[in-house]
Amino acid sequence: MGMRRTGLSEPSSGHAEPLPQDLLREAFSMFPAGVTILSTMTPAGPHGTTVSAFASLSMQPAMVMTALAYTSTLLHHIQRSRRFAVNYLSAGQEDLAMSLASRNKDCTGLDWADIDGIPVLRGCSVVMTVRADRMQQAGDHCLISGHILGVEIADRASRPLVYHSRTFATLAPTDQTVA
């Protein structure tokens, strides 16, 4: 099995040559990722954005991590409030994901609930409230790690919304479970 060498380079002086952004964008899109909406409260009301860069980090203490571009308005709000929610999206919520993936994060008309001052979206399969503890630069993004303050699982049977190859998909149910 041959590896496509396009864009791969051997660093001659210990510094890697920049890779073509279109190649990176394509490679990154080929890794399936769950779709979430991060949300926080601002002086003007709830603000959110669609994010696929989210992962569990630790069980003890309970922690998660995410990444936001430095150009993200939401990042600036989270830096101020230090609290946010992670809202897991499910099959059928593609329009919601797209509405908050645009540059205009208009949250008007979305069905929000308030959990200790953190806005969460109603109708999501899982919602976590998080206290952002550490933020560090990682290229053009900010890595955020935080402690989970609370978890609500609303729908254990939902099929997760997944982003792969620049399209939304869902996972088919199986009869097998992994411990």
FIMAR-331969 format. One record per residue (C-alpha): chain; residue in three letters; x, y, z; residue number from 1. Coordinates in steps of 0.001 Angstrom, whole numbers, plus 500000, padded with zeros to 6 digits. Layout:
N
+--------+------+--------+--------+--------+------+
: kollum : nuba :      u :      v :      w : doro :
+--------+------+--------+--------+--------+------+
:      A :  ala :      X :      Y :      Z :  NUM :
...
+--------+------+--------+--------+--------+------+
END
This chain:
179
+--------+------+--------+--------+--------+------+
: kollum : nuba :      u :      v :      w : doro :
+--------+------+--------+--------+--------+------+
:      A :  met : 500000 : 500000 : 500000 :    1 :
:      A :  gly : 501626 : 503246 : 498853 :    2 :
:      A :  met : 501379 : 506525 : 500688 :    3 :
:      A :  arg : 500468 : 509638 : 498746 :    4 :
:      A :  arg : 503536 : 511837 : 499104 :    5 :
:      A :  thr : 501910 : 515052 : 497934 :    6 :
:      A :  gly : 502744 : 517789 : 500381 :    7 :
:      A :  leu : 505051 : 515649 : 502532 :    8 :
:      A :  ser : 508520 : 516992 : 503032 :    9 :
:      A :  glu : 511541 : 516066 : 505084 :   10 :
:      A :  pro : 512779 : 518975 : 507174 :   11 :
:      A :  ser : 516406 : 519695 : 506314 :   12 :
:      A :  ser : 517151 : 522061 : 509186 :   13 :
:      A :  gly : 514723 : 520816 : 511795 :   14 :
:      A :  his : 511977 : 523155 : 510531 :   15 :
:      A :  ala : 509154 : 521679 : 508481 :   16 :
:      A :  glu : 508226 : 523369 : 505225 :   17 :
:      A :  pro : 504693 : 524809 : 505256 :   18 :
:      A :  leu : 502201 : 522344 : 503828 :   19 :
:      A :  pro : 499614 : 523424 : 501246 :   20 :
:      A :  gln : 496462 : 524566 : 503055 :   21 :
:      A :  asp : 494150 : 522879 : 500545 :   22 :
:      A :  leu : 495876 : 519539 : 501207 :   23 :
:      A :  leu : 495629 : 520010 : 504977 :   24 :
:      A :  arg : 491965 : 521064 : 504745 :   25 :
:      A :  glu : 491204 : 517915 : 502725 :   26 :
:      A :  ala : 493135 : 515651 : 505119 :   27 :
:      A :  phe : 491485 : 517176 : 508202 :   28 :
:      A :  ser : 488024 : 516771 : 506631 :   29 :
:      A :  met : 488632 : 513042 : 506157 :   30 :
:      A :  phe : 488616 : 512402 : 509921 :   31 :
:      A :  pro : 485024 : 511975 : 511142 :   32 :
:      A :  ala : 484178 : 514136 : 514134 :   33 :
:      A :  gly : 481139 : 514642 : 516283 :   34 :
:      A :  val : 479349 : 517967 : 515927 :   35 :
:      A :  thr : 478816 : 520189 : 518950 :   36 :
:      A :  ile : 477770 : 523732 : 519624 :   37 :
:      A :  leu : 479748 : 525620 : 522229 :   38 :
:      A :  ser : 477746 : 528339 : 523941 :   39 :
:      A :  thr : 478311 : 531020 : 526536 :   40 :
:      A :  met : 476492 : 534027 : 527939 :   41 :
:      A :  thr : 477413 : 537520 : 526795 :   42 :
:      A :  pro : 476033 : 540901 : 527897 :   43 :
:      A :  ala : 473852 : 540768 : 524757 :   44 :
:      A :  gly : 472562 : 537241 : 525467 :   45 :
:      A :  pro : 473517 : 533683 : 524450 :   46 :
:      A :  his : 476259 : 533255 : 521867 :   47 :
:      A :  gly : 477310 : 530004 : 520231 :   48 :
:      A :  thr : 479268 : 528433 : 517429 :   49 :
:      A :  thr : 479445 : 525013 : 515793 :   50 :
:      A :  val : 482585 : 523061 : 516683 :   51 :
:      A :  ser : 483916 : 519628 : 515769 :   52 :
:      A :  ala : 487237 : 520095 : 517622 :   53 :
:      A :  phe : 486025 : 518710 : 520945 :   54 :
:      A :  ala : 487204 : 515718 : 522995 :   55 :
:      A :  ser : 487135 : 514159 : 526423 :   56 :
:      A :  leu : 490367 : 514798 : 528302 :   57 :
:      A :  ser : 490184 : 513230 : 531773 :   58 :
:      A :  met : 487831 : 511231 : 533974 :   59 :
:      A :  gln : 489463 : 512247 : 537288 :   60 :
:      A :  pro : 489145 : 515151 : 537395 :   61 :
:      A :  ala : 486359 : 515316 : 534811 :   62 :
:      A :  met : 487746 : 517445 : 531997 :   63 :
:      A :  val : 487195 : 518187 : 528305 :   64 :
:      A :  met : 489103 : 520119 : 525664 :   65 :
:      A :  thr : 488175 : 522117 : 522599 :   66 :
:      A :  ala : 489792 : 524524 : 520178 :   67 :
:      A :  leu : 488617 : 527833 : 518742 :   68 :
:      A :  ala : 490244 : 530051 : 516132 :   69 :
:      A :  tyr : 491709 : 533268 : 517488 :   70 :
:      A :  thr : 489340 : 535100 : 515136 :   71 :
:      A :  ser : 486319 : 533523 : 516871 :   72 :
:      A :  thr : 484024 : 535935 : 518652 :   73 :
:      A :  leu : 483007 : 533081 : 520954 :   74 :
:      A :  leu : 486614 : 532668 : 522097 :   75 :
:      A :  his : 486677 : 536259 : 523319 :   76 :
:      A :  his : 483415 : 535728 : 525213 :   77 :
:      A :  ile : 484725 : 532516 : 526829 :   78 :
:      A :  gln : 487967 : 534272 : 527796 :   79 :
:      A :  arg : 485816 : 536827 : 529626 :   80 :
:      A :  ser : 483241 : 534516 : 531235 :   81 :
:      A :  arg : 485444 : 531402 : 531689 :   82 :
:      A :  arg : 482241 : 529279 : 531468 :   83 :
:      A :  phe : 480602 : 527575 : 528512 :   84 :
:      A :  ala : 478386 : 524685 : 527494 :   85 :
:      A :  val : 479055 : 521839 : 525083 :   86 :
:      A :  asn : 475838 : 520835 : 523290 :   87 :
:      A :  tyr : 476030 : 517495 : 521397 :   88 :
:      A :  leu : 474034 : 517524 : 518162 :   89 :
:      A :  ser : 472110 : 514553 : 516782 :   90 :
:      A :  ala : 470693 : 513411 : 513453 :   91 :
:      A :  gly : 468163 : 515950 : 512233 :   92 :
:      A :  gln : 469989 : 518968 : 513683 :   93 :
:      A :  glu : 472007 : 519782 : 510568 :   94 :
:      A :  asp : 470215 : 523124 : 510101 :   95 :
:      A :  leu : 471105 : 524126 : 513667 :   96 :
:      A :  ala : 474747 : 523194 : 513051 :   97 :
:      A :  met : 474822 : 525241 : 509835 :   98 :
:      A :  ser : 473095 : 528240 : 511414 :   99 :
:      A :  leu : 475875 : 528602 : 513993 :  100 :
:      A :  ala : 478710 : 527610 : 511641 :  101 :
:      A :  ser : 478396 : 530833 : 509676 :  102 :
:      A :  arg : 480274 : 534017 : 510513 :  103 :
:      A :  asn : 476974 : 535536 : 511703 :  104 :
:      A :  lys : 476199 : 533679 : 514931 :  105 :
:      A :  asp : 472614 : 534890 : 515197 :  106 :
:      A :  cys : 471123 : 533012 : 518152 :  107 :
:      A :  thr : 467765 : 534756 : 517935 :  108 :
:      A :  gly : 464947 : 532274 : 517986 :  109 :
:      A :  leu : 466948 : 529337 : 519322 :  110 :
:      A :  asp : 465477 : 527459 : 522271 :  111 :
:      A :  trp : 467864 : 528127 : 525183 :  112 :
:      A :  ala : 467735 : 527125 : 528825 :  113 :
:      A :  asp : 469861 : 528622 : 531590 :  114 :
:      A :  ile : 471950 : 526392 : 533843 :  115 :
:      A :  asp : 473711 : 528472 : 536476 :  116 :
:      A :  gly : 474188 : 531361 : 534053 :  117 :
:      A :  ile : 475379 : 529184 : 531168 :  118 :
:      A :  pro : 473079 : 528982 : 528121 :  119 :
:      A :  val : 472392 : 525458 : 526876 :  120 :
:      A :  leu : 470434 : 524462 : 523801 :  121 :
:      A :  arg : 467249 : 522488 : 524362 :  122 :
:      A :  gly : 466843 : 519375 : 522228 :  123 :
:      A :  cys : 470480 : 518270 : 522292 :  124 :
:      A :  ser : 471278 : 514681 : 523212 :  125 :
:      A :  val : 473937 : 515678 : 525776 :  126 :
:      A :  val : 474786 : 518989 : 527409 :  127 :
:      A :  met : 477858 : 519655 : 529539 :  128 :
:      A :  thr : 478583 : 522826 : 531454 :  129 :
:      A :  val : 482285 : 523611 : 531735 :  130 :
:      A :  arg : 484607 : 525990 : 533570 :  131 :
:      A :  ala : 487512 : 526945 : 531287 :  132 :
:      A :  asp : 490698 : 526467 : 533306 :  133 :
:      A :  arg : 493515 : 526642 : 530798 :  134 :
:      A :  met : 493862 : 528372 : 527450 :  135 :
:      A :  gln : 496991 : 528083 : 525380 :  136 :
:      A :  gln : 498070 : 529083 : 521914 :  137 :
:      A :  ala : 498248 : 526343 : 519296 :  138 :
:      A :  gly : 498989 : 527870 : 515899 :  139 :
:      A :  asp : 496004 : 529919 : 514757 :  140 :
:      A :  his : 493769 : 528363 : 517437 :  141 :
:      A :  cys : 493405 : 528513 : 521194 :  142 :
:      A :  leu : 493245 : 525172 : 523023 :  143 :
:      A :  ile : 490804 : 525327 : 525914 :  144 :
:      A :  ser : 490734 : 522715 : 528646 :  145 :
:      A :  gly : 488170 : 522852 : 531375 :  146 :
:      A :  his : 486517 : 521079 : 534263 :  147 :
:      A :  ile : 483053 : 519677 : 533705 :  148 :
:      A :  leu : 480611 : 521291 : 536117 :  149 :
:      A :  gly : 477567 : 519249 : 535122 :  150 :
:      A :  val : 476248 : 516758 : 532560 :  151 :
:      A :  glu : 472727 : 516113 : 531328 :  152 :
:      A :  ile : 472034 : 513179 : 529023 :  153 :
:      A :  ala : 468660 : 513809 : 527437 :  154 :
:      A :  asp : 468588 : 511110 : 524763 :  155 :
:      A :  arg : 470724 : 507980 : 525049 :  156 :
:      A :  ala : 469179 : 506499 : 521891 :  157 :
:      A :  ser : 469964 : 509440 : 519604 :  158 :
:      A :  arg : 472228 : 509009 : 516611 :  159 :
:      A :  pro : 475089 : 511533 : 516734 :  160 :
:      A :  leu : 475583 : 514134 : 514043 :  161 :
:      A :  val : 479011 : 513578 : 512476 :  162 :
:      A :  tyr : 481040 : 515762 : 510114 :  163 :
:      A :  his : 483112 : 513956 : 507472 :  164 :
:      A :  ser : 484464 : 515053 : 504089 :  165 :
:      A :  arg : 482670 : 518411 : 504414 :  166 :
:      A :  thr : 479246 : 516806 : 504830 :  167 :
:      A :  phe : 477041 : 515803 : 507741 :  168 :
:      A :  ala : 476279 : 512149 : 508401 :  169 :
:      A :  thr : 474996 : 509976 : 511224 :  170 :
:      A :  leu : 476120 : 506661 : 512581 :  171 :
:      A :  ala : 473991 : 503607 : 511925 :  172 :
:      A :  pro : 472927 : 501786 : 515088 :  173 :
:      A :  thr : 474647 : 498464 : 515765 :  174 :
:      A :  asp : 473967 : 495562 : 518079 :  175 :
:      A :  gln : 477508 : 495638 : 519468 :  176 :
:      A :  thr : 478667 : 497646 : 522417 :  177 :
:      A :  val : 482211 : 498296 : 523572 :  178 :
:      A :  ala : 482935 : 498290 : 527287 :  179 :
+--------+------+--------+--------+--------+------+
END
